[in-house]
Amino acid sequence: MIVTGFHASRTHKLTPGQKDANRVLAVGRAPVEHGFAHLKNWRTFTKLRTDPARATRLLRALLVLTNLEVNR
C-alpha cells in the first residue's frame, strides 16, 4: 500500500486536516530520504548483487556506522 499526500490546485484548497496529514507524512519521510541520500554518496549499492536479506543487514550496519560517525 502506498500512502501519498493530498494535492491542492488553484480551485481546490486543502483543508486543515489534509494539511496536517501531509505534514505527518513529510515528518516520517524526511529521515528515510536523508538516509538514502547518504547512501547514494557512498555509492555502496550501485553494484550490489546479493540476496535482499544480506543487503538489509549491510544497510543496517552502515546506518549504525553513520550514526556513530555523526554523534562524535
N, CA, C, O and CB atoms as a CASP TS submission, in Angstrom:
PFRMAT TS
TARGET T0000
AUTHOR 0000-0000-0000
METHOD Language model
MODEL 1
PARENT N/A
ATOM      1  N   MET     1       0.837  -1.172   0.000  1.00  0.00           N
ATOM      2  CA  MET     1       0.000   0.000   0.000  1.00  0.00           C
ATOM      3  C   MET     1       0.889   1.244   0.000  1.00  0.00           C
ATOM      4  O   MET     1       1.804   1.361   0.815  1.00  0.00           O
ATOM      5  CB  MET     1      -0.956  -0.007   1.213  1.00  0.00           C
ATOM      6  N   ILE     2       0.620   2.143  -0.893  1.00  0.00           N
ATOM      7  CA  ILE     2       1.384   3.382  -0.996  1.00  0.00           C
ATOM      8  C   ILE     2       0.527   4.513  -0.454  1.00  0.00           C
ATOM      9  O   ILE     2      -0.624   4.686  -0.855  1.00  0.00           O
ATOM     10  CB  ILE     2       1.822   3.665  -2.469  1.00  0.00           C
ATOM     11  N   VAL     3       1.098   5.273   0.456  1.00  0.00           N
ATOM     12  CA  VAL     3       0.387   6.406   1.048  1.00  0.00           C
ATOM     13  C   VAL     3       0.964   7.676   0.443  1.00  0.00           C
ATOM     14  O   VAL     3       2.162   7.942   0.549  1.00  0.00           O
ATOM     15  CB  VAL     3       0.510   6.415   2.619  1.00  0.00           C
ATOM     16  N   THR     4       0.109   8.447  -0.184  1.00  0.00           N
ATOM     17  CA  THR     4       0.546   9.713  -0.768  1.00  0.00           C
ATOM     18  C   THR     4      -0.193  10.858  -0.100  1.00  0.00           C
ATOM     19  O   THR     4      -1.241  10.660   0.516  1.00  0.00           O
ATOM     20  CB  THR     4       0.312   9.732  -2.300  1.00  0.00           C
ATOM     21  N   GLY     5       0.350  12.038  -0.225  1.00  0.00           N
ATOM     22  CA  GLY     5      -0.262  13.207   0.372  1.00  0.00           C
ATOM     23  C   GLY     5      -1.396  13.747  -0.484  1.00  0.00           C
ATOM     24  O   GLY     5      -1.668  13.257  -1.581  1.00  0.00           O
ATOM     25  N   PHE     6      -2.038  14.756   0.043  1.00  0.00           N
ATOM     26  CA  PHE     6      -3.118  15.421  -0.672  1.00  0.00           C
ATOM     27  C   PHE     6      -2.519  16.519  -1.546  1.00  0.00           C
ATOM     28  O   PHE     6      -1.541  17.163  -1.169  1.00  0.00           O
ATOM     29  CB  PHE     6      -4.174  16.006   0.318  1.00  0.00           C
ATOM     30  N   HIS     7      -3.118  16.720  -2.711  1.00  0.00           N
ATOM     31  CA  HIS     7      -2.641  17.738  -3.643  1.00  0.00           C
ATOM     32  C   HIS     7      -3.662  18.866  -3.738  1.00  0.00           C
ATOM     33  O   HIS     7      -4.867  18.627  -3.807  1.00  0.00           O
ATOM     34  CB  HIS     7      -2.373  17.126  -5.039  1.00  0.00           C
ATOM     35  N   ALA     8      -3.166  20.076  -3.741  1.00  0.00           N
ATOM     36  CA  ALA     8      -4.037  21.241  -3.893  1.00  0.00           C
ATOM     37  C   ALA     8      -3.908  21.767  -5.322  1.00  0.00           C
ATOM     38  O   ALA     8      -2.923  21.500  -6.011  1.00  0.00           O
ATOM     39  CB  ALA     8      -3.677  22.354  -2.852  1.00  0.00           C
ATOM     40  N   SER     9      -4.890  22.495  -5.739  1.00  0.00           N
ATOM     41  CA  SER     9      -4.833  23.173  -7.033  1.00  0.00           C
ATOM     42  C   SER     9      -5.324  24.606  -6.838  1.00  0.00           C
ATOM     43  O   SER     9      -5.635  25.030  -5.725  1.00  0.00           O
ATOM     44  CB  SER     9      -5.693  22.420  -8.116  1.00  0.00           C
ATOM     45  N   ARG    10      -5.385  25.323  -7.930  1.00  0.00           N
ATOM     46  CA  ARG    10      -5.867  26.701  -7.811  1.00  0.00           C
ATOM     47  C   ARG    10      -7.323  26.754  -7.376  1.00  0.00           C
ATOM     48  O   ARG    10      -7.734  27.670  -6.664  1.00  0.00           O
ATOM     49  CB  ARG    10      -5.700  27.434  -9.134  1.00  0.00           C
ATOM     50  N   THR    11      -8.093  25.775  -7.803  1.00  0.00           N
ATOM     51  CA  THR    11      -9.519  25.781  -7.475  1.00  0.00           C
ATOM     52  C   THR    11      -9.858  24.951  -6.245  1.00  0.00           C
ATOM     53  O   THR    11     -10.944  25.100  -5.686  1.00  0.00           O
ATOM     54  CB  THR    11     -10.309  25.276  -8.646  1.00  0.00           C
ATOM     55  N   HIS    12      -8.960  24.086  -5.816  1.00  0.00           N
ATOM     56  CA  HIS    12      -9.221  23.195  -4.675  1.00  0.00           C
ATOM     57  C   HIS    12      -8.149  23.416  -3.614  1.00  0.00           C
ATOM     58  O   HIS    12      -7.022  22.943  -3.757  1.00  0.00           O
ATOM     59  CB  HIS    12      -9.251  21.696  -5.123  1.00  0.00           C
ATOM     60  N   LYS    13      -8.493  24.121  -2.571  1.00  0.00           N
ATOM     61  CA  LYS    13      -7.560  24.360  -1.466  1.00  0.00           C
ATOM     62  C   LYS    13      -7.642  23.196  -0.481  1.00  0.00           C
ATOM     63  O   LYS    13      -8.665  22.517  -0.391  1.00  0.00           O
ATOM     64  CB  LYS    13      -7.873  25.715  -0.750  1.00  0.00           C
ATOM     65  N   LEU    14      -6.561  22.975   0.252  1.00  0.00           N
ATOM     66  CA  LEU    14      -6.534  21.896   1.234  1.00  0.00           C
ATOM     67  C   LEU    14      -7.205  22.329   2.532  1.00  0.00           C
ATOM     68  O   LEU    14      -7.112  23.482   2.952  1.00  0.00           O
ATOM     69  CB  LEU    14      -5.091  21.453   1.504  1.00  0.00           C
ATOM     70  N   THR    15      -7.875  21.379   3.144  1.00  0.00           N
ATOM     71  CA  THR    15      -8.465  21.645   4.453  1.00  0.00           C
ATOM     72  C   THR    15      -7.374  21.551   5.513  1.00  0.00           C
ATOM     73  O   THR    15      -6.317  20.979   5.247  1.00  0.00           O
ATOM     74  CB  THR    15      -9.628  20.650   4.761  1.00  0.00           C
ATOM     75  N   PRO    16      -7.600  22.097   6.709  1.00  0.00           N
ATOM     76  CA  PRO    16      -6.587  21.971   7.769  1.00  0.00           C
ATOM     77  C   PRO    16      -6.242  20.510   8.087  1.00  0.00           C
ATOM     78  O   PRO    16      -5.089  20.214   8.402  1.00  0.00           O
ATOM     79  CB  PRO    16      -7.078  22.663   9.037  1.00  0.00           C
ATOM     80  N   GLY    17      -7.204  19.604   8.013  1.00  0.00           N
ATOM     81  CA  GLY    17      -6.935  18.191   8.254  1.00  0.00           C
ATOM     82  C   GLY    17      -6.028  17.585   7.194  1.00  0.00           C
ATOM     83  O   GLY    17      -5.150  16.779   7.503  1.00  0.00           O
ATOM     84  N   GLN    18      -6.245  17.976   5.952  1.00  0.00           N
ATOM     85  CA  GLN    18      -5.393  17.483   4.873  1.00  0.00           C
ATOM     86  C   GLN    18      -3.976  18.038   5.004  1.00  0.00           C
ATOM     87  O   GLN    18      -3.002  17.338   4.727  1.00  0.00           O
ATOM     88  CB  GLN    18      -5.987  17.858   3.508  1.00  0.00           C
ATOM     89  N   LYS    19      -3.866  19.293   5.425  1.00  0.00           N
ATOM     90  CA  LYS    19      -2.534  19.876   5.648  1.00  0.00           C
ATOM     91  C   LYS    19      -1.813  19.143   6.764  1.00  0.00           C
ATOM     92  O   LYS    19      -0.616  18.872   6.657  1.00  0.00           O
ATOM     93  CB  LYS    19      -2.640  21.375   5.986  1.00  0.00           C
ATOM     94  N   ASP    20      -2.527  18.819   7.832  1.00  0.00           N
ATOM     95  CA  ASP    20      -1.925  18.063   8.938  1.00  0.00           C
ATOM     96  C   ASP    20      -1.476  16.684   8.469  1.00  0.00           C
ATOM     97  O   ASP    20      -0.396  16.225   8.839  1.00  0.00           O
ATOM     98  CB  ASP    20      -2.920  17.926  10.107  1.00  0.00           C
ATOM     99  N   ALA    21      -2.298  16.020   7.658  1.00  0.00           N
ATOM    100  CA  ALA    21      -1.933  14.700   7.136  1.00  0.00           C
ATOM    101  C   ALA    21      -0.672  14.788   6.281  1.00  0.00           C
ATOM    102  O   ALA    21       0.200  13.925   6.384  1.00  0.00           O
ATOM    103  CB  ALA    21      -3.092  14.103   6.313  1.00  0.00           C
ATOM    104  N   ASN    22      -0.560  15.806   5.445  1.00  0.00           N
ATOM    105  CA  ASN    22       0.640  15.998   4.628  1.00  0.00           C
ATOM    106  C   ASN    22       1.864  16.238   5.503  1.00  0.00           C
ATOM    107  O   ASN    22       2.954  15.752   5.200  1.00  0.00           O
ATOM    108  CB  ASN    22       0.448  17.172   3.660  1.00  0.00           C
ATOM    109  N   ARG    23       1.685  16.981   6.577  1.00  0.00           N
ATOM    110  CA  ARG    23       2.787  17.272   7.488  1.00  0.00           C
ATOM    111  C   ARG    23       3.278  15.995   8.178  1.00  0.00           C
ATOM    112  O   ARG    23       4.483  15.785   8.318  1.00  0.00           O
ATOM    113  CB  ARG    23       2.354  18.310   8.535  1.00  0.00           C
ATOM    114  N   VAL    24       2.346  15.152   8.605  1.00  0.00           N
ATOM    115  CA  VAL    24       2.715  13.886   9.254  1.00  0.00           C
ATOM    116  C   VAL    24       3.481  12.994   8.281  1.00  0.00           C
ATOM    117  O   VAL    24       4.473  12.371   8.658  1.00  0.00           O
ATOM    118  CB  VAL    24       1.456  13.151   9.776  1.00  0.00           C
ATOM    119  N   LEU    25       3.024  12.932   7.032  1.00  0.00           N
ATOM    120  CA  LEU    25       3.734  12.137   6.030  1.00  0.00           C
ATOM    121  C   LEU    25       5.141  12.679   5.796  1.00  0.00           C
ATOM    122  O   LEU    25       6.087  11.902   5.665  1.00  0.00           O
ATOM    123  CB  LEU    25       2.951  12.117   4.712  1.00  0.00           C
ATOM    124  N   ALA    26       5.288  13.986   5.741  1.00  0.00           N
ATOM    125  CA  ALA    26       6.598  14.591   5.500  1.00  0.00           C
ATOM    126  C   ALA    26       7.558  14.322   6.656  1.00  0.00           C
ATOM    127  O   ALA    26       8.744  14.078   6.432  1.00  0.00           O
ATOM    128  CB  ALA    26       6.453  16.098   5.283  1.00  0.00           C
ATOM    129  N   VAL    27       7.055  14.363   7.885  1.00  0.00           N
ATOM    130  CA  VAL    27       7.898  14.101   9.060  1.00  0.00           C
ATOM    131  C   VAL    27       8.425  12.670   9.026  1.00  0.00           C
ATOM    132  O   VAL    27       9.578  12.426   9.382  1.00  0.00           O
ATOM    133  CB  VAL    27       7.108  14.350  10.368  1.00  0.00           C
ATOM    134  N   GLY    28       7.594  11.727   8.605  1.00  0.00           N
ATOM    135  CA  GLY    28       8.032  10.340   8.531  1.00  0.00           C
ATOM    136  C   GLY    28       8.934  10.061   7.349  1.00  0.00           C
ATOM    137  O   GLY    28       9.789   9.177   7.413  1.00  0.00           O
ATOM    138  N   ARG    29       8.756  10.798   6.280  1.00  0.00           N
ATOM    139  CA  ARG    29       9.519  10.557   5.057  1.00  0.00           C
ATOM    140  C   ARG    29      10.902  11.196   5.086  1.00  0.00           C
ATOM    141  O   ARG    29      11.822  10.665   4.463  1.00  0.00           O
ATOM    142  CB  ARG    29       8.753  11.073   3.870  1.00  0.00           C
ATOM    143  N   ALA    30      11.080  12.291   5.769  1.00  0.00           N
ATOM    144  CA  ALA    30      12.339  13.038   5.737  1.00  0.00           C
ATOM    145  C   ALA    30      13.548  12.219   6.194  1.00  0.00           C
ATOM    146  O   ALA    30      14.553  12.218   5.484  1.00  0.00           O
ATOM    147  CB  ALA    30      12.218  14.263   6.598  1.00  0.00           C
ATOM    148  N   PRO    31      13.513  11.521   7.336  1.00  0.00           N
ATOM    149  CA  PRO    31      14.697  10.756   7.740  1.00  0.00           C
ATOM    150  C   PRO    31      15.072   9.658   6.746  1.00  0.00           C
ATOM    151  O   PRO    31      16.253   9.370   6.550  1.00  0.00           O
ATOM    152  CB  PRO    31      14.464  10.141   9.096  1.00  0.00           C
ATOM    153  N   VAL    32      14.071   9.050   6.126  1.00  0.00           N
ATOM    154  CA  VAL    32      14.342   7.999   5.145  1.00  0.00           C
ATOM    155  C   VAL    32      15.040   8.599   3.929  1.00  0.00           C
ATOM    156  O   VAL    32      16.015   8.040   3.427  1.00  0.00           O
ATOM    157  CB  VAL    32      13.031   7.284   4.724  1.00  0.00           C
ATOM    158  N   GLU    33      14.541   9.731   3.461  1.00  0.00           N
ATOM    159  CA  GLU    33      15.158  10.366   2.295  1.00  0.00           C
ATOM    160  C   GLU    33      16.581  10.813   2.599  1.00  0.00           C
ATOM    161  O   GLU    33      17.457  10.702   1.741  1.00  0.00           O
ATOM    162  CB  GLU    33      14.322  11.562   1.836  1.00  0.00           C
ATOM    163  N   HIS    34      16.827  11.316   3.803  1.00  0.00           N
ATOM    164  CA  HIS    34      18.192  11.697   4.181  1.00  0.00           C
ATOM    165  C   HIS    34      19.107  10.484   4.223  1.00  0.00           C
ATOM    166  O   HIS    34      20.258  10.552   3.792  1.00  0.00           O
ATOM    167  CB  HIS    34      18.196  12.402   5.540  1.00  0.00           C
ATOM    168  N   GLY    35      18.592   9.373   4.744  1.00  0.00           N
ATOM    169  CA  GLY    35      19.389   8.143   4.790  1.00  0.00           C
ATOM    170  C   GLY    35      19.770   7.669   3.399  1.00  0.00           C
ATOM    171  O   GLY    35      20.919   7.294   3.164  1.00  0.00           O
ATOM    172  N   PHE    36      18.816   7.683   2.470  1.00  0.00           N
ATOM    173  CA  PHE    36      19.132   7.276   1.101  1.00  0.00           C
ATOM    174  C   PHE    36      20.113   8.236   0.448  1.00  0.00           C
ATOM    175  O   PHE    36      20.964   7.806  -0.330  1.00  0.00           O
ATOM    176  CB  PHE    36      17.860   7.188   0.266  1.00  0.00           C
ATOM    177  N   ALA    37      20.014   9.509   0.742  1.00  0.00           N
ATOM    178  CA  ALA    37      20.959  10.473   0.174  1.00  0.00           C
ATOM    179  C   ALA    37      22.378  10.170   0.641  1.00  0.00           C
ATOM    180  O   ALA    37      23.318  10.236  -0.151  1.00  0.00           O
ATOM    181  CB  ALA    37      20.566  11.911   0.563  1.00  0.00           C
ATOM    182  N   HIS    38      22.541   9.838   1.921  1.00  0.00           N
ATOM    183  CA  HIS    38      23.869   9.483   2.422  1.00  0.00           C
ATOM    184  C   HIS    38      24.390   8.227   1.730  1.00  0.00           C
ATOM    185  O   HIS    38      25.561   8.161   1.356  1.00  0.00           O
ATOM    186  CB  HIS    38      23.831   9.274   3.945  1.00  0.00           C
ATOM    187  N   LEU    39      23.529   7.241   1.563  1.00  0.00           N
ATOM    188  CA  LEU    39      23.958   6.004   0.920  1.00  0.00           C
ATOM    189  C   LEU    39      24.326   6.218  -0.539  1.00  0.00           C
ATOM    190  O   LEU    39      25.246   5.576  -1.045  1.00  0.00           O
ATOM    191  CB  LEU    39      22.869   4.959   1.025  1.00  0.00           C
ATOM    192  N   LYS    40      23.625   7.107  -1.218  1.00  0.00           N
ATOM    193  CA  LYS    40      23.976   7.398  -2.608  1.00  0.00           C
ATOM    194  C   LYS    40      25.342   8.058  -2.696  1.00  0.00           C
ATOM    195  O   LYS    40      26.076   7.835  -3.659  1.00  0.00           O
ATOM    196  CB  LYS    40      22.916   8.295  -3.254  1.00  0.00           C
ATOM    197  N   ASN    41      25.690   8.862  -1.710  1.00  0.00           N
ATOM    198  CA  ASN    41      27.014   9.473  -1.700  1.00  0.00           C
ATOM    199  C   ASN    41      28.107   8.428  -1.558  1.00  0.00           C
ATOM    200  O   ASN    41      29.200   8.594  -2.099  1.00  0.00           O
ATOM    201  CB  ASN    41      27.118  10.490  -0.575  1.00  0.00           C
ATOM    202  N   TRP    42      27.827   7.361  -0.841  1.00  0.00           N
ATOM    203  CA  TRP    42      28.823   6.302  -0.656  1.00  0.00           C
ATOM    204  C   TRP    42      28.956   5.427  -1.886  1.00  0.00           C
ATOM    205  O   TRP    42      29.983   4.771  -2.061  1.00  0.00           O
ATOM    206  CB  TRP    42      28.464   5.445   0.540  1.00  0.00           C
ATOM    207  N   ARG    43      27.954   5.400  -2.737  1.00  0.00           N
ATOM    208  CA  ARG    43      27.925   4.564  -3.943  1.00  0.00           C
ATOM    209  C   ARG    43      28.129   3.083  -3.605  1.00  0.00           C
ATOM    210  O   ARG    43      28.680   2.324  -4.402  1.00  0.00           O
ATOM    211  CB  ARG    43      29.004   5.028  -4.936  1.00  0.00           C
ATOM    212  N   THR    44      27.686   2.696  -2.441  1.00  0.00           N
ATOM    213  CA  THR    44      27.851   1.317  -1.991  1.00  0.00           C
ATOM    214  C   THR    44      26.954   0.375  -2.766  1.00  0.00           C
ATOM    215  O   THR    44      27.364  -0.736  -3.104  1.00  0.00           O
ATOM    216  CB  THR    44      27.561   1.203  -0.504  1.00  0.00           C
ATOM    217  N   PHE    45      25.755   0.795  -3.047  1.00  0.00           N
ATOM    218  CA  PHE    45      24.762  -0.109  -3.607  1.00  0.00           C
ATOM    219  C   PHE    45      24.649  -0.028  -5.127  1.00  0.00           C
ATOM    220  O   PHE    45      23.714  -0.589  -5.698  1.00  0.00           O
ATOM    221  CB  PHE    45      23.431   0.177  -2.998  1.00  0.00           C
ATOM    222  N   THR    46      25.567   0.647  -5.787  1.00  0.00           N
ATOM    223  CA  THR    46      25.451   0.765  -7.239  1.00  0.00           C
ATOM    224  C   THR    46      25.680  -0.569  -7.929  1.00  0.00           C
ATOM    225  O   THR    46      25.071  -0.842  -8.963  1.00  0.00           O
ATOM    226  CB  THR    46      26.437   1.794  -7.765  1.00  0.00           C
ATOM    227  N   LYS    47      26.553  -1.406  -7.370  1.00  0.00           N
ATOM    228  CA  LYS    47      26.830  -2.698  -7.994  1.00  0.00           C
ATOM    229  C   LYS    47      26.576  -3.848  -7.037  1.00  0.00           C
ATOM    230  O   LYS    47      27.222  -4.892  -7.131  1.00  0.00           O
ATOM    231  CB  LYS    47      28.265  -2.749  -8.489  1.00  0.00           C
ATOM    232  N   LEU    48      25.653  -3.665  -6.130  1.00  0.00           N
ATOM    233  CA  LEU    48      25.343  -4.697  -5.143  1.00  0.00           C
ATOM    234  C   LEU    48      24.518  -5.805  -5.797  1.00  0.00           C
ATOM    235  O   LEU    48      23.397  -5.576  -6.253  1.00  0.00           O
ATOM    236  CB  LEU    48      24.582  -4.091  -3.933  1.00  0.00           C
ATOM    237  N   ARG    49      25.086  -6.997  -5.834  1.00  0.00           N
ATOM    238  CA  ARG    49      24.393  -8.152  -6.394  1.00  0.00           C
ATOM    239  C   ARG    49      24.373  -9.236  -5.320  1.00  0.00           C
ATOM    240  O   ARG    49      25.262 -10.086  -5.268  1.00  0.00           O
ATOM    241  CB  ARG    49      25.086  -8.661  -7.717  1.00  0.00           C
ATOM    242  N   THR    50      23.362  -9.199  -4.474  1.00  0.00           N
ATOM    243  CA  THR    50      23.283 -10.149  -3.384  1.00  0.00           C
ATOM    244  C   THR    50      21.830 -10.382  -2.997  1.00  0.00           C
ATOM    245  O   THR    50      20.917  -9.760  -3.542  1.00  0.00           O
ATOM    246  CB  THR    50      24.091  -9.658  -2.180  1.00  0.00           C
ATOM    247  N   ASP    51      21.638 -11.263  -2.072  1.00  0.00           N
ATOM    248  CA  ASP    51      20.326 -11.570  -1.531  1.00  0.00           C
ATOM    249  C   ASP    51      19.774 -10.336  -0.795  1.00  0.00           C
ATOM    250  O   ASP    51      20.526  -9.682  -0.073  1.00  0.00           O
ATOM    251  CB  ASP    51      20.400 -12.800  -0.579  1.00  0.00           C
ATOM    252  N   PRO    52      18.494 -10.004  -0.957  1.00  0.00           N
ATOM    253  CA  PRO    52      17.937  -8.833  -0.264  1.00  0.00           C
ATOM    254  C   PRO    52      18.113  -8.870   1.250  1.00  0.00           C
ATOM    255  O   PRO    52      18.262  -7.820   1.875  1.00  0.00           O
ATOM    256  CB  PRO    52      16.477  -8.710  -0.581  1.00  0.00           C
ATOM    257  N   ALA    53      18.098 -10.056   1.848  1.00  0.00           N
ATOM    258  CA  ALA    53      18.305 -10.146   3.298  1.00  0.00           C
ATOM    259  C   ALA    53      19.714  -9.688   3.670  1.00  0.00           C
ATOM    260  O   ALA    53      19.901  -8.999   4.673  1.00  0.00           O
ATOM    261  CB  ALA    53      18.068 -11.590   3.791  1.00  0.00           C
ATOM    262  N   ARG    54      20.695 -10.068   2.869  1.00  0.00           N
ATOM    263  CA  ARG    54      22.070  -9.602   3.121  1.00  0.00           C
ATOM    264  C   ARG    54      22.189  -8.101   2.916  1.00  0.00           C
ATOM    265  O   ARG    54      22.891  -7.417   3.661  1.00  0.00           O
ATOM    266  CB  ARG    54      23.063 -10.331   2.204  1.00  0.00           C
ATOM    267  N   ALA    55      21.501  -7.593   1.905  1.00  0.00           N
ATOM    268  CA  ALA    55      21.536  -6.150   1.651  1.00  0.00           C
ATOM    269  C   ALA    55      20.927  -5.397   2.824  1.00  0.00           C
ATOM    270  O   ALA    55      21.415  -4.329   3.194  1.00  0.00           O
ATOM    271  CB  ALA    55      20.787  -5.803   0.345  1.00  0.00           C
ATOM    272  N   THR    56      19.870  -5.938   3.411  1.00  0.00           N
ATOM    273  CA  THR    56      19.240  -5.296   4.561  1.00  0.00           C
ATOM    274  C   THR    56      20.203  -5.260   5.739  1.00  0.00           C
ATOM    275  O   THR    56      20.319  -4.238   6.415  1.00  0.00           O
ATOM    276  CB  THR    56      17.946  -6.028   4.950  1.00  0.00           C
ATOM    277  N   ARG    57      20.891  -6.365   5.986  1.00  0.00           N
ATOM    278  CA  ARG    57      21.860  -6.393   7.090  1.00  0.00           C
ATOM    279  C   ARG    57      23.002  -5.425   6.843  1.00  0.00           C
ATOM    280  O   ARG    57      23.460  -4.748   7.764  1.00  0.00           O
ATOM    281  CB  ARG    57      22.411  -7.807   7.286  1.00  0.00           C
ATOM    282  N   LEU    58      23.466  -5.358   5.599  1.00  0.00           N
ATOM    283  CA  LEU    58      24.531  -4.418   5.255  1.00  0.00           C
ATOM    284  C   LEU    58      24.066  -2.981   5.441  1.00  0.00           C
ATOM    285  O   LEU    58      24.807  -2.153   5.970  1.00  0.00           O
ATOM    286  CB  LEU    58      24.998  -4.639   3.812  1.00  0.00           C
ATOM    287  N   LEU    59      22.857  -2.682   5.013  1.00  0.00           N
ATOM    288  CA  LEU    59      22.301  -1.338   5.166  1.00  0.00           C
ATOM    289  C   LEU    59      22.205  -0.953   6.642  1.00  0.00           C
ATOM    290  O   LEU    59      22.560   0.164   7.018  1.00  0.00           O
ATOM    291  CB  LEU    59      20.917  -1.253   4.505  1.00  0.00           C
ATOM    292  N   ARG    60      21.728  -1.872   7.472  1.00  0.00           N
ATOM    293  CA  ARG    60      21.621  -1.582   8.904  1.00  0.00           C
ATOM    294  C   ARG    60      22.987  -1.321   9.519  1.00  0.00           C
ATOM    295  O   ARG    60      23.140  -0.404  10.325  1.00  0.00           O
ATOM    296  CB  ARG    60      20.935  -2.736   9.632  1.00  0.00           C
ATOM    297  N   ALA    61      23.978  -2.118   9.148  1.00  0.00           N
ATOM    298  CA  ALA    61      25.330  -1.917   9.676  1.00  0.00           C
ATOM    299  C   ALA    61      25.893  -0.564   9.247  1.00  0.00           C
ATOM    300  O   ALA    61      26.532   0.128  10.040  1.00  0.00           O
ATOM    301  CB  ALA    61      26.261  -3.044   9.207  1.00  0.00           C
ATOM    302  N   LEU    62      25.652  -0.189   7.987  1.00  0.00           N
ATOM    303  CA  LEU    62      26.144   1.104   7.507  1.00  0.00           C
ATOM    304  C   LEU    62      25.454   2.266   8.215  1.00  0.00           C
ATOM    305  O   LEU    62      26.085   3.283   8.502  1.00  0.00           O
ATOM    306  CB  LEU    62      25.938   1.220   5.999  1.00  0.00           C
ATOM    307  N   LEU    63      24.171   2.119   8.493  1.00  0.00           N
ATOM    308  CA  LEU    63      23.466   3.189   9.198  1.00  0.00           C
ATOM    309  C   LEU    63      23.959   3.324  10.633  1.00  0.00           C
ATOM    310  O   LEU    63      24.036   4.435  11.158  1.00  0.00           O
ATOM    311  CB  LEU    63      21.959   2.930   9.186  1.00  0.00           C
ATOM    312  N   VAL    64      24.298   2.196  11.278  1.00  0.00           N
ATOM    313  CA  VAL    64      24.870   2.264  12.623  1.00  0.00           C
ATOM    314  C   VAL    64      26.196   2.996  12.578  1.00  0.00           C
ATOM    315  O   VAL    64      26.457   3.863  13.413  1.00  0.00           O
ATOM    316  CB  VAL    64      25.054   0.852  13.221  1.00  0.00           C
ATOM    317  N   LEU    65      27.037   2.658  11.613  1.00  0.00           N
ATOM    318  CA  LEU    65      28.326   3.348  11.487  1.00  0.00           C
ATOM    319  C   LEU    65      28.150   4.828  11.199  1.00  0.00           C
ATOM    320  O   LEU    65      28.897   5.657  11.717  1.00  0.00           O
ATOM    321  CB  LEU    65      29.161   2.710  10.389  1.00  0.00           C
ATOM    322  N   THR    66      27.171   5.162  10.379  1.00  0.00           N
ATOM    323  CA  THR    66      26.901   6.571  10.082  1.00  0.00           C
ATOM    324  C   THR    66      26.472   7.308  11.339  1.00  0.00           C
ATOM    325  O   THR    66      26.929   8.425  11.583  1.00  0.00           O
ATOM    326  CB  THR    66      25.820   6.700   8.997  1.00  0.00           C
ATOM    327  N   ASN    67      25.600   6.703  12.143  1.00  0.00           N
ATOM    328  CA  ASN    67      25.149   7.354  13.370  1.00  0.00           C
ATOM    329  C   ASN    67      26.290   7.520  14.353  1.00  0.00           C
ATOM    330  O   ASN    67      26.366   8.538  15.040  1.00  0.00           O
ATOM    331  CB  ASN    67      24.022   6.561  14.012  1.00  0.00           C
ATOM    332  N   LEU    68      27.182   6.539  14.435  1.00  0.00           N
ATOM    333  CA  LEU    68      28.337   6.674  15.320  1.00  0.00           C
ATOM    334  C   LEU    68      29.238   7.818  14.858  1.00  0.00           C
ATOM    335  O   LEU    68      29.765   8.572  15.676  1.00  0.00           O
ATOM    336  CB  LEU    68      29.132   5.357  15.373  1.00  0.00           C
ATOM    337  N   GLU    69      29.412   7.940  13.534  1.00  0.00           N
ATOM    338  CA  GLU    69      30.257   8.985  12.990  1.00  0.00           C
ATOM    339  C   GLU    69      29.650  10.369  13.214  1.00  0.00           C
ATOM    340  O   GLU    69      30.369  11.318  13.527  1.00  0.00           O
ATOM    341  CB  GLU    69      30.489   8.748  11.509  1.00  0.00           C
ATOM    342  N   VAL    70      28.342  10.487  13.056  1.00  0.00           N
ATOM    343  CA  VAL    70      27.665  11.780  13.223  1.00  0.00           C
ATOM    344  C   VAL    70      27.663  12.211  14.683  1.00  0.00           C
ATOM    345  O   VAL    70      27.794  13.398  14.981  1.00  0.00           O
ATOM    346  CB  VAL    70      26.225  11.706  12.698  1.00  0.00           C
ATOM    347  N   ASN    71      27.516  11.255  15.592  1.00  0.00           N
ATOM    348  CA  ASN    71      27.417  11.590  17.024  1.00  0.00           C
ATOM    349  C   ASN    71      28.753  11.900  17.666  1.00  0.00           C
ATOM    350  O   ASN    71      28.786  12.275  18.838  1.00  0.00           O
ATOM    351  CB  ASN    71      26.772  10.459  17.770  1.00  0.00           C
ATOM    352  N   ARG    72      29.833  11.763  16.962  1.00  0.00           N
ATOM    353  CA  ARG    72      31.149  12.056  17.545  1.00  0.00           C
ATOM    354  C   ARG    72      31.399  13.523  17.668  1.00  0.00           C
ATOM    355  O   ARG    72      32.461  13.930  18.140  1.00  0.00           O
ATOM    356  CB  ARG    72      32.238  11.440  16.727  1.00  0.00           C
TER
END
